[in-house]
Amino acid sequence: MFIDQAIIKVRAGSGGPGVVSFRREKYVPKGGPDGGDGGRGGDVVLRADDNVSTLLDFRHAHEWSAPSGEPGKGKQMHGADGPSRTILVPPGTLVYDQDTGALLHDLSAPGQSVVIAKGGRGGWGNEHFKRSTNQAPKTATPGEPGEERHLRLELKLIADVGLVGMPNAGKSTLLAAVTDATPKIADYPFTTLSAQLGIAALDAQRRLVLADIPGLIRGASKGAGLGLDFLRHIERTRILVHLLDAAPPDGSAPADNYRAIRAELEAHSAALAERRELIVLNKIDLLDDPERERARRDLLRDLGIDRPQDVLLLSGATGTGTRQLLERLWTELNPKLTPWKTVPGVRA
């Protein structure tokens, strides 16, 4: 199950109390105070880990705390510090203060960590309070409480490729065709209700991480449909594959569907609108050869695109054109590593 939002409460450990103690040894009638300090409370640490892919662990565990420090002891012995509590989150997790809405941290890379709640300092033992005028102090201080915070965690997928398009454009079918992912596939819109990840292996050394993003409708940038859930995830992708149904069942034109989605991307983020993009006409298995070329020609004309190779033809259901798409994506993302290959649909 993919969970991409969670609200949790974290509580760092409190400091251990200082202790009142006096040195008592045979033949030492005036040993004096020797109460030790309490240990420091444990911190709460968030760390991005590659082995975690969702926020599922937080679905039922809403409170996370670190141990408190131990009390001080006699003979000026310091209480043990409480160990830190490390909470693992997926790379790409945004950490917000739930009370103020402020963004606290962006854990975008594996291994990044941050102390999100600091443990309290330990209290002082009575050894600290001895003076010439008070040689037998019976005063010690309690430890400071650890920090408490209400946090909102939001996960933005980090993927090489984001599959975007109208609902039922065939994104899930394509993801299932080129990766081992098993998204829900059906012949009605909005079968994908949460983002899905898959890894496409071109060969032993070359891999692409693809994200199937929930379908978009008009007004998504204002929260319509799956709205901001859609747009939040594609902000982290490096390139977009804009999937268009070659023969929409509602009779709409692929060019109009393309413009509708582009308008939502531009309304959400100017940077997102500038993201590199490949346009793909999907479901060509529903058309015969002349109809396929006619559909591509019409789309090129309507969008003002000059080069036919800038619109790829594909069928996720039959696998037609999927290898060409993956090769094209690899060379777009790694232009210095791999030369363009001379295959249909890929520029030489």
C-alpha positions as CSV (number, residue, x, y, z in Angstrom):
1,M,0.0,0.0,0.0
2,F,1.3,3.4,-0.9
3,I,0.9,6.1,1.8
4,D,2.2,9.5,1.0
5,Q,1.0,11.7,3.9
6,A,1.1,11.3,7.7
7,I,0.7,13.4,10.8
8,I,2.7,12.3,13.8
9,K,3.8,13.6,17.3
10,V,7.4,13.3,18.3
11,R,8.7,13.7,21.8
12,A,12.3,13.8,22.8
13,G,13.5,12.3,26.1
14,S,13.6,14.4,29.2
15,G,16.8,15.0,31.1
16,G,17.4,12.8,34.1
17,P,17.1,14.5,37.5
18,G,20.2,15.4,39.5
19,V,20.6,13.7,42.8
20,V,21.3,14.8,46.4
21,S,24.0,12.7,47.9
22,F,26.8,13.0,50.4
23,R,30.1,11.3,50.6
24,R,30.2,8.9,53.5
25,E,33.4,7.0,54.1
26,K,35.0,5.7,57.3
27,Y,37.5,8.1,58.7
28,V,36.2,10.9,56.4
29,P,33.9,12.9,58.8
30,K,33.4,15.8,56.3
31,G,33.0,14.1,53.0
32,G,30.7,16.7,51.5
33,P,28.1,16.7,48.7
34,D,28.8,14.4,45.8
35,G,25.5,14.1,43.9
36,G,25.9,13.6,40.2
37,D,24.0,15.2,37.3
38,G,21.2,13.5,35.4
39,G,21.8,12.2,31.8
40,R,20.6,14.1,28.8
41,G,17.4,13.0,27.1
42,G,17.5,11.2,23.8
43,D,16.9,13.2,20.5
44,V,14.4,12.2,17.9
45,V,16.1,11.9,14.5
46,L,14.5,11.6,11.1
47,R,16.6,9.9,8.5
48,A,15.9,9.2,4.8
49,D,16.5,5.5,4.0
50,D,16.5,3.8,0.6
51,N,14.8,0.7,2.0
52,V,11.7,2.7,2.9
53,S,9.3,3.6,0.0
54,T,6.1,4.8,1.7
55,L,4.9,6.4,5.0
56,L,2.9,3.3,5.8
57,D,4.7,2.8,9.2
58,F,3.0,6.0,10.4
59,R,-0.5,5.0,9.5
60,H,-1.2,3.5,12.9
61,A,1.8,4.7,14.9
62,H,1.2,8.4,15.5
63,E,3.4,9.0,18.5
64,W,7.2,8.5,18.6
65,S,9.3,9.2,21.6
66,A,13.0,8.9,22.7
67,P,14.1,7.6,26.1
68,S,14.8,9.9,28.9
69,G,18.2,10.3,30.6
70,E,18.9,8.4,33.8
71,P,19.1,10.1,37.2
72,G,22.5,11.1,38.6
73,K,24.2,9.0,41.2
74,G,26.4,9.4,44.2
75,K,30.1,9.8,44.0
76,Q,29.6,12.5,41.4
77,M,28.5,9.8,38.9
78,H,26.7,11.2,35.8
79,G,23.5,9.5,34.8
80,A,23.5,7.7,31.4
81,D,22.2,9.8,28.4
82,G,19.1,8.5,26.8
83,P,19.7,7.0,23.3
84,S,18.4,8.8,20.3
85,R,15.3,7.5,18.5
86,T,15.9,7.3,14.8
87,I,12.8,7.3,12.5
88,L,13.3,6.1,9.0
89,V,11.4,7.8,6.2
90,P,11.6,7.5,2.4
91,P,13.9,9.8,0.4
92,G,11.8,12.7,-0.8
93,T,10.0,13.3,2.5
94,L,9.0,16.9,3.3
95,V,8.7,17.6,7.1
96,Y,6.2,20.4,8.1
97,D,5.3,21.8,11.4
98,Q,1.7,20.8,11.7
99,D,0.8,23.7,14.0
100,T,2.3,26.5,11.9
101,G,2.5,25.0,8.4
102,A,6.2,25.9,8.1
103,L,8.4,23.6,6.1
104,L,11.1,22.4,8.4
105,H,13.2,20.1,6.3
106,D,13.4,18.4,2.9
107,L,15.0,15.0,3.2
108,S,15.5,14.5,-0.5
109,A,18.6,12.2,-0.6
110,P,19.2,8.8,1.0
111,G,21.3,9.1,4.2
112,Q,20.2,12.7,5.0
113,S,19.2,13.1,8.6
114,V,18.0,15.8,11.0
115,V,17.4,16.1,14.7
116,I,13.7,17.1,14.7
117,A,13.3,17.2,18.5
118,K,16.1,17.8,21.0
119,G,16.4,15.9,24.2
120,G,16.3,17.9,27.5
121,R,19.4,18.6,29.5
122,G,20.0,16.6,32.7
123,G,19.5,18.2,36.1
124,W,22.3,19.2,38.4
125,G,23.2,17.2,41.5
126,N,23.9,18.9,44.8
127,E,27.6,18.8,44.2
128,H,27.1,21.9,42.0
129,F,25.6,23.9,44.9
130,K,28.3,23.6,47.5
131,R,29.6,27.0,48.7
132,S,31.7,28.2,51.6
133,T,28.4,29.4,53.1
134,N,26.5,26.2,52.3
135,Q,28.8,23.2,52.7
136,A,26.0,20.6,52.8
137,P,23.4,21.6,50.1
138,K,20.4,19.5,49.9
139,T,19.3,20.9,46.5
140,A,19.2,19.2,43.1
141,T,17.4,20.2,39.9
142,P,15.1,18.1,37.8
143,G,16.0,17.5,34.1
144,E,14.6,19.6,31.4
145,P,11.7,18.2,29.4
146,G,12.4,17.1,25.8
147,E,11.0,18.9,22.8
148,E,7.6,17.9,21.5
149,R,6.4,18.6,18.0
150,H,3.4,17.9,15.8
151,L,4.7,17.1,12.3
152,R,3.1,16.6,8.9
153,L,5.1,14.3,6.6
154,E,4.5,14.5,2.9
155,L,6.3,12.3,0.4
156,K,7.2,13.5,-3.0
157,L,8.3,10.6,-5.2
158,I,11.8,10.8,-6.6
159,A,11.8,9.2,-10.0
160,D,13.5,9.6,-13.3
161,V,10.3,9.5,-15.3
162,G,6.8,10.7,-14.5
163,L,3.9,9.3,-16.5
164,V,1.2,12.0,-16.9
165,G,-2.0,12.1,-18.8
166,M,-5.7,12.2,-18.6
167,P,-7.5,9.6,-16.5
168,N,-7.5,6.2,-18.3
169,A,-4.8,7.3,-20.8
170,G,-3.0,4.0,-20.2
171,K,-0.4,5.0,-17.7
172,S,-0.8,2.0,-15.4
173,T,-0.8,-0.4,-18.4
174,L,2.4,1.1,-19.6
175,L,4.0,0.9,-16.1
176,A,3.0,-2.8,-15.8
177,A,4.4,-3.5,-19.3
178,V,7.9,-2.1,-18.7
179,T,8.4,-2.8,-15.0
180,D,7.5,-5.4,-12.4
181,A,5.0,-3.1,-10.8
182,T,1.4,-4.3,-10.5
183,P,-0.8,-1.2,-10.5
184,K,-4.6,-1.6,-10.7
185,I,-5.7,-1.6,-14.3
186,A,-9.4,-1.3,-15.4
187,D,-11.4,0.2,-18.2
188,Y,-12.7,3.2,-16.2
189,P,-11.1,6.4,-15.1
190,F,-9.2,7.0,-11.8
191,T,-8.2,3.3,-11.3
192,T,-4.9,4.8,-10.0
193,L,-5.7,6.6,-6.7
194,S,-2.1,6.9,-5.5
195,A,1.3,7.1,-7.1
196,Q,3.0,3.9,-8.1
197,L,6.7,3.3,-8.7
198,G,8.4,0.8,-11.0
199,I,11.9,0.1,-12.2
200,A,12.5,-0.6,-15.9
201,A,15.7,-2.5,-16.6
202,L,17.0,-1.8,-20.1
203,D,20.0,-4.1,-19.5
204,A,22.2,-5.1,-16.6
205,Q,23.7,-1.6,-16.1
206,R,20.8,0.7,-17.2
207,R,17.7,1.2,-15.1
208,L,15.0,3.8,-15.0
209,V,12.6,4.6,-12.1
210,L,9.1,5.4,-13.4
211,A,6.3,6.9,-11.5
212,D,2.7,6.4,-12.5
213,I,0.9,9.5,-11.3
214,P,-2.9,9.6,-10.7
215,G,-4.8,11.1,-13.6
216,L,-5.4,14.8,-14.0
217,I,-8.6,16.7,-14.8
218,R,-9.3,20.4,-15.4
219,G,-8.9,22.4,-12.2
220,A,-6.3,20.0,-10.6
221,S,-4.0,22.9,-9.8
222,K,-6.8,24.2,-7.6
223,G,-7.4,20.8,-5.9
224,A,-10.0,19.3,-8.3
225,G,-10.1,15.5,-8.6
226,L,-6.8,14.1,-7.2
227,G,-5.5,17.6,-7.8
228,L,-2.5,18.5,-5.7
229,D,-1.8,14.8,-4.9
230,F,-1.0,14.5,-8.6
231,L,1.1,17.6,-9.0
232,R,3.1,17.2,-5.8
233,H,4.7,14.0,-7.0
234,I,5.7,15.0,-10.5
235,E,7.7,18.0,-9.1
236,R,10.5,15.5,-8.3
237,T,10.7,13.7,-11.6
238,R,13.4,14.5,-14.1
239,I,11.4,14.1,-17.3
240,L,7.7,13.7,-18.1
241,V,6.1,11.2,-20.5
242,H,2.9,12.8,-21.6
243,L,0.6,9.9,-22.5
244,L,-2.3,10.7,-24.9
245,D,-5.1,8.3,-25.8
246,A,-4.9,8.0,-29.6
247,A,-8.6,7.4,-29.8
248,P,-10.3,8.8,-26.7
249,P,-13.7,7.1,-26.1
250,D,-15.4,10.4,-25.4
251,G,-14.5,11.7,-28.8
252,S,-12.2,14.4,-27.6
253,A,-9.1,15.4,-29.6
254,P,-5.7,14.3,-28.2
255,A,-4.4,17.8,-28.8
256,D,-7.1,19.3,-26.6
257,N,-6.4,16.8,-23.9
258,Y,-2.7,17.7,-24.1
259,R,-3.4,21.4,-23.8
260,A,-5.7,20.8,-20.8
261,I,-2.9,19.0,-18.9
262,R,-0.3,21.6,-19.9
263,A,-2.5,24.3,-18.5
264,E,-2.7,22.6,-15.1
265,L,1.1,22.1,-15.0
266,E,1.7,25.8,-15.8
267,A,-0.8,26.9,-13.3
268,H,0.8,24.9,-10.6
269,S,4.5,25.7,-11.2
270,A,6.4,27.6,-13.8
271,A,9.4,25.3,-13.2
272,L,7.2,22.2,-13.7
273,A,5.9,23.6,-17.0
274,E,9.6,23.8,-18.2
275,R,10.3,20.2,-17.4
276,R,11.5,18.1,-20.3
277,E,8.7,16.1,-21.9
278,L,8.1,13.3,-24.4
279,I,4.7,13.1,-26.1
280,V,3.4,9.6,-26.6
281,L,0.3,8.5,-28.5
282,N,-0.9,5.4,-26.7
283,K,-3.3,2.6,-27.5
284,I,-2.3,2.5,-31.2
285,D,-3.4,-1.2,-31.2
286,L,-6.9,0.2,-31.5
287,L,-6.0,1.8,-34.9
288,D,-4.8,0.4,-38.2
289,D,-1.6,1.6,-39.8
290,P,-3.1,4.5,-41.9
291,E,-5.1,5.7,-38.8
292,R,-2.0,5.6,-36.6
293,E,0.0,7.9,-39.0
294,R,-3.1,10.1,-39.5
295,A,-3.4,10.5,-35.7
296,R,0.2,11.4,-35.3
297,R,0.1,13.8,-38.3
298,D,-3.0,15.5,-36.8
299,L,-1.4,15.9,-33.4
300,L,1.8,17.3,-34.9
301,R,-0.2,19.9,-36.9
302,D,-2.5,20.9,-34.0
303,L,0.4,21.3,-31.6
304,G,2.7,23.0,-34.1
305,I,5.4,20.3,-33.9
306,D,7.7,20.1,-36.9
307,R,9.5,16.7,-36.4
308,P,7.5,13.5,-36.5
309,Q,10.0,11.8,-34.2
310,D,9.0,14.1,-31.4
311,V,5.7,12.2,-31.1
312,L,6.1,8.5,-30.3
313,L,3.6,5.8,-31.1
314,L,3.0,3.1,-28.5
315,S,0.8,0.5,-27.2
316,G,1.2,-0.4,-23.5
317,A,-1.3,-3.3,-23.9
318,T,0.7,-5.1,-26.7
319,G,4.2,-3.7,-25.9
320,T,4.6,-2.0,-29.3
321,G,7.0,0.9,-29.1
322,T,7.9,0.4,-25.4
323,R,11.5,-0.5,-26.0
324,Q,12.0,2.5,-28.2
325,L,10.4,4.7,-25.5
326,L,12.8,3.4,-22.8
327,E,15.8,3.9,-25.1
328,R,14.7,7.4,-25.8
329,L,14.2,8.2,-22.2
330,W,17.6,6.9,-21.3
331,T,19.4,9.0,-23.9
332,E,17.4,12.1,-22.9
333,L,18.5,11.6,-19.2
334,N,22.0,10.5,-19.9
335,P,23.1,12.3,-23.1
336,K,26.8,12.0,-22.2
337,L,26.8,8.3,-21.5
338,T,24.9,6.8,-24.4
339,P,24.8,7.9,-28.1
340,W,21.4,8.1,-29.8
341,K,20.4,4.7,-31.2
342,T,19.1,4.3,-34.7
343,V,15.8,2.6,-34.0
344,P,12.3,3.5,-35.1
345,G,11.0,6.5,-33.1
346,V,14.4,7.4,-31.8
347,R,16.4,10.2,-33.4
348,A,19.8,9.4,-34.8
